[in-house]
Amino acid sequence: MIESPSPSPPSIDQTVTLIPGLPIDVASLILSFIPYSHLARLKPTCKSWNLFLSSPTFISLRRRHRHLSHLLCIFPQDPSIASPFLFDPNSLAWCPLPLMPCNPHVYGLCNFSSVSIGPHLYVLGGSLFDTRSFPIDRPSPTSSTFRFNFYDFSWQRLAPMLSPRGSFACAVVPDSDQILVAGGGSRHTMFAAAGSRIRSVERYDIRKDEWVAMDGLPNCRAGCVGFLVGNRKEDTREFWVMGGYGASRTISGVFPVDEYYRDAVVMELKNGLGDEHWREVGDMWGQSERMRFGKIVVVENDDQGCPGIFMLDGNEILRYFLTSGSRS
């Protein structure tokens, strides 16, 4: 999870005393350097500290300072039964987060997507096991959407996606309070293949807490990654969905094997919305280079508007250059 810089300085109540003898602006700045892992112990110190450390002002001050802005949220297991952990690289401190709201009928949540927007962390979809389904050892996709609020350290259940999905492409559209999801299916980490695949694409409006269907992918695609490319100032951004797997086949009619994609599909975005048209991009890696598609990792780069795209395959790393369409 990465918090982006705040576009404007926050307003501070000048009548509040945080540290006796210091101006409110200076005291607020000092307290904003406190690691998240220490907040729970410091909030009971006094009423003014509890209010400030739980306020949007505190979050905004941290977001204004780039050396304090990077936070990493790790989900080692199902976040409804095992606490996620927040890591502050600046102070090398860990902080457990509260459990997500628990559903007693489901377990083993994995392959979900987590994205951050401002002071909120969103956990979308995933694959899980449902004791109410048959057979109970077959994974099912979920449409659940949760939001973690760093103001009060609490989870909130939001409107569910229109289509349940796990292992899907997901990207945040900056400055528009929109989240895009595409593809996905029901495959679980315990399985090497099999499971469902879908081509559904949706857009989430944060302000309205509403999911809206968009034009579906050209083909069913799961296990893919999603990211934005382009310049936000010129509003020339595109939503890329890359890699993943489509239909599956069986060996000797018994063992399921995934058919991996080597290409990508792209939707142009205008004002944060799609133009309802996908274009296909050719293969990123040639047939002779890899018989099996590896894990794709995207490293965002807001300054250049062009992220770095890498494929990890064992001990080898391949990079794809969007500007030239080449690979190395």
C-alpha positions in Angstrom: 0.0 0.0 0.0 1.3 3.5 -0.9 -0.1 6.7 0.2 0.2 9.5 -2.3 1.1 13.1 -1.4 -1.8 15.4 -0.4 -2.4 18.1 -3.0 -3.1 20.9 -0.5 -2.0 21.6 3.1 -4.6 20.5 5.8 -6.4 22.9 8.0 -5.5 22.7 11.7 -7.6 23.9 14.6 -5.5 26.7 16.2 -7.3 26.5 19.5 -6.1 23.0 20.3 -3.0 22.5 22.5 -1.0 19.4 21.6 2.4 20.1 23.1 2.5 22.9 25.7 4.8 25.8 24.7 4.8 24.9 20.9 2.7 26.4 18.1 0.0 24.1 16.9 1.6 23.8 13.5 4.9 22.7 14.9 3.4 20.3 17.4 1.2 18.7 14.6 4.2 18.2 12.4 6.1 16.5 15.3 3.3 14.1 16.0 2.9 13.3 12.3 6.3 11.6 12.4 5.0 9.0 14.9 4.9 5.5 13.4 1.5 3.9 13.0 2.7 1.1 15.3 2.8 3.6 18.2 -0.6 5.2 17.7 -2.6 2.8 19.9 -0.3 3.4 22.9 -0.2 7.2 22.5 -3.8 8.0 21.8 -4.9 7.5 25.5 -2.2 10.1 26.6 -4.7 13.0 26.5 -7.9 14.0 24.7 -6.2 16.4 22.3 -3.8 13.6 21.2 -6.5 11.1 20.7 -8.5 13.5 18.6 -5.5 14.6 16.5 -4.1 11.1 15.9 -7.6 10.0 14.8 -8.3 13.0 12.5 -7.9 13.5 8.8 -5.4 16.2 9.6 -2.9 13.6 10.9 -3.3 11.4 7.8 -2.9 14.4 5.5 0.3 15.6 7.2 1.8 12.2 6.7 0.8 12.2 3.0 2.5 15.5 2.4 5.9 14.2 3.5 7.2 11.7 0.9 9.7 10.1 3.3 6.7 9.2 5.5 4.3 8.2 2.8 5.3 4.6 2.0 3.5 1.9 4.0 3.3 -1.7 3.1 0.3 -3.9 4.0 0.9 -7.6 4.1 -1.8 -10.3 4.1 0.0 -13.6 5.2 -3.3 -15.5 5.4 -7.1 -15.0 5.2 -7.5 -11.5 6.7 -10.8 -12.5 8.3 -9.1 -15.1 10.5 -5.4 -13.8 10.7 -4.5 -10.2 11.2 -2.9 -8.3 8.3 0.3 -6.4 9.1 1.2 -2.9 8.3 4.9 -2.1 7.9 6.4 1.4 8.2 9.8 1.3 6.3 10.8 4.7 7.7 10.7 3.5 11.3 11.1 -0.3 10.6 8.0 -0.9 12.7 5.2 -3.5 12.3 1.6 -2.9 13.3 -1.1 -5.6 13.2 -4.4 -4.5 11.7 -7.8 -5.6 13.0 -9.5 -8.6 11.4 -11.8 -8.1 8.5 -15.5 -8.8 9.2 -15.8 -12.6 9.5 -18.4 -14.8 7.8 -18.6 -18.1 9.7 -19.6 -20.0 6.6 -16.5 -19.2 4.5 -12.7 -19.7 5.0 -9.4 -19.7 3.1 -9.8 -16.4 1.3 -6.9 -15.8 -1.2 -6.3 -14.3 -4.6 -8.0 -11.1 -3.7 -6.8 -7.6 -4.7 -5.9 -4.8 -2.3 -5.5 -1.2 -3.4 -5.1 2.1 -1.5 -6.8 5.4 -2.1 -5.9 8.2 0.3 -6.4 7.1 3.9 -8.4 3.9 2.9 -7.3 0.4 2.0 -9.7 -1.7 -0.2 -9.8 -5.5 -0.3 -11.8 -6.8 -3.3 -13.1 -10.2 -4.2 -11.0 -13.4 -3.9 -11.4 -17.1 -3.9 -12.6 -19.1 -0.8 -14.3 -22.2 0.4 -17.9 -22.1 1.4 -19.3 -24.7 3.8 -22.8 -24.2 2.4 -21.7 -25.3 -1.2 -21.3 -28.8 -2.5 -18.7 -30.1 -2.8 -17.2 -28.1 0.0 -13.6 -28.7 -1.2 -14.2 -26.8 -4.4 -13.2 -23.1 -4.3 -15.7 -20.4 -5.1 -15.2 -16.7 -6.1 -16.6 -14.0 -3.9 -17.9 -10.5 -4.7 -17.2 -9.0 -1.2 -15.7 -5.5 -0.9 -14.1 -4.2 2.3 -12.5 -0.9 3.2 -10.1 -0.2 6.0 -10.2 3.3 7.4 -6.9 4.6 8.8 -8.7 7.4 10.7 -10.3 5.0 13.2 -8.5 1.7 12.3 -11.8 -0.1 11.4 -13.1 -2.2 8.6 -16.3 -1.4 6.7 -18.3 -3.7 4.3 -19.1 -2.0 1.0 -21.4 -2.8 -1.9 -20.4 -6.1 -3.5 -19.1 -6.5 -7.0 -21.7 -7.4 -9.6 -19.7 -10.6 -10.5 -17.8 -12.7 -8.0 -14.1 -13.0 -8.9 -10.6 -13.9 -7.7 -7.2 -13.7 -9.5 -8.3 -10.6 -11.5 -6.9 -7.4 -12.9 -7.4 -4.3 -10.8 -6.3 -0.7 -11.0 -7.1 2.6 -9.4 -7.9 5.7 -11.6 -6.1 8.6 -9.8 -8.1 11.8 -9.1 -11.4 10.2 -10.0 -12.3 8.0 -7.0 -12.7 5.0 -9.4 -11.5 1.4 -9.2 -11.5 -0.9 -12.2 -11.6 -4.7 -12.1 -11.5 -7.1 -15.1 -11.6 -10.8 -15.6 -10.9 -13.3 -12.8 -12.3 -16.7 -11.7 -12.5 -19.1 -8.9 -9.1 -20.8 -8.9 -7.5 -21.2 -5.5 -3.9 -21.4 -4.4 -4.4 -25.0 -3.4 -5.1 -25.9 -7.1 -2.7 -25.9 -10.0 -5.4 -25.5 -12.6 -9.2 -25.8 -13.2 -11.7 -23.3 -11.8 -13.9 -20.8 -13.6 -12.9 -17.8 -15.8 -14.9 -14.7 -16.7 -14.6 -11.7 -19.0 -16.7 -9.3 -16.9 -15.3 -5.8 -16.3 -16.6 -3.4 -13.6 -16.0 0.1 -12.4 -16.5 1.1 -8.7 -17.5 4.6 -7.8 -16.2 5.3 -4.3 -18.4 8.3 -3.6 -21.6 6.5 -4.6 -20.5 3.0 -3.3 -21.7 1.6 -6.5 -20.4 -1.0 -9.1 -21.2 -0.4 -12.8 -20.7 -2.9 -15.5 -18.5 -2.1 -18.5 -17.8 -3.7 -21.8 -16.3 -7.2 -21.1 -12.9 -8.4 -22.1 -12.6 -10.0 -25.6 -11.9 -13.4 -24.0 -12.3 -14.9 -20.6 -9.1 -14.2 -18.6 -8.0 -15.0 -15.0 -4.7 -14.7 -13.2 -4.0 -11.4 -15.0 -2.6 -8.1 -13.8 -4.1 -4.6 -14.4 -2.4 -1.2 -14.5 -2.8 2.3 -15.9 -0.6 3.9 -18.6 -0.5 7.5 -19.7 -0.5 11.1 -18.5 -3.1 12.1 -16.0 -2.7 15.8 -16.8 -3.5 15.3 -20.5 -6.1 12.7 -19.6 -4.6 10.1 -22.0 -4.6 7.2 -19.7 -5.3 3.6 -20.6 -6.3 0.5 -18.6 -4.1 -2.4 -19.5 -5.0 -6.1 -18.7 -2.0 -8.3 -19.3 -1.2 -12.0 -19.1 -3.2 -14.6 -17.2 -4.8 -17.8 -18.4 -8.0 -18.6 -20.4 -9.5 -21.9 -21.3 -8.0 -25.1 -19.7 -7.3 -28.5 -21.3 -6.7 -31.9 -19.8 -3.8 -34.3 -20.2 -5.1 -37.8 -20.8 -8.5 -36.5 -19.9 -7.6 -36.3 -16.2 -5.0 -33.6 -15.3 -6.1 -30.0 -15.9 -3.6 -27.7 -17.6 -4.1 -23.9 -18.0 -3.7 -22.2 -21.4 -1.6 -19.1 -20.7 -2.0 -15.8 -22.5 1.0 -14.0 -23.9 -0.8 -10.9 -25.0 -2.6 -7.9 -23.5 -5.8 -5.9 -24.0 -6.2 -2.2 -23.6 -9.1 0.2 -22.9 -8.8 3.9 -23.3 -10.0 6.0 -20.4 -11.5 9.5 -20.6 -12.4 11.4 -17.4 -11.8 8.1 -15.5 -14.3 6.2 -17.6 -13.8 3.7 -20.3 -14.8 4.2 -23.9 -16.4 0.8 -23.9 -13.9 -0.5 -26.5 -10.9 -2.9 -26.1 -8.0 -3.2 -28.4 -5.7 -6.2 -28.5 -1.9 -5.9 -28.2 0.3 -8.6 -29.7 2.3 -11.2 -27.8 4.8 -9.8 -25.2 7.0 -12.9 -25.2 7.5 -15.1 -28.2 6.4 -18.7 -28.3 10.0 -19.8 -28.4 11.0 -17.9 -25.3 8.5 -19.3 -22.8 6.2 -22.3 -22.9 4.6 -21.3 -19.7 3.8 -17.7 -18.7 5.4 -16.6 -15.4 4.2 -14.2 -12.7 3.9 -10.6 -13.9 4.8 -7.7 -11.6 4.1 -4.1 -12.3 6.1 -1.2 -10.8 4.2 2.0 -11.0 5.9 5.2 -12.1 3.7 8.3 -11.8 6.4 10.8 -12.9 6.8 9.2 -16.4 3.3 7.8 -16.7 4.8 4.5 -17.9 5.1 1.6 -15.4 7.8 -1.0 -15.4 6.5 -4.5 -16.3 8.5 -7.6 -15.4 7.8 -11.3 -15.7 9.4 -13.6 -13.1 10.1 -17.1 -14.2 12.2 -19.1 -11.8 15.6 -17.4 -11.5 15.1 -15.3 -14.7 13.5 -11.9 -15.0 12.2 -10.5 -18.3 11.1 -6.9 -18.8 8.6 -5.5 -21.3 9.0 -1.9 -22.5 5.6 -0.3 -23.2 7.1 2.6 -25.2 8.7 0.5 -27.8 6.8 -2.8 -27.4 10.1 -4.6 -27.0 11.3 -7.1 -24.4 14.6 -8.0 -22.8 
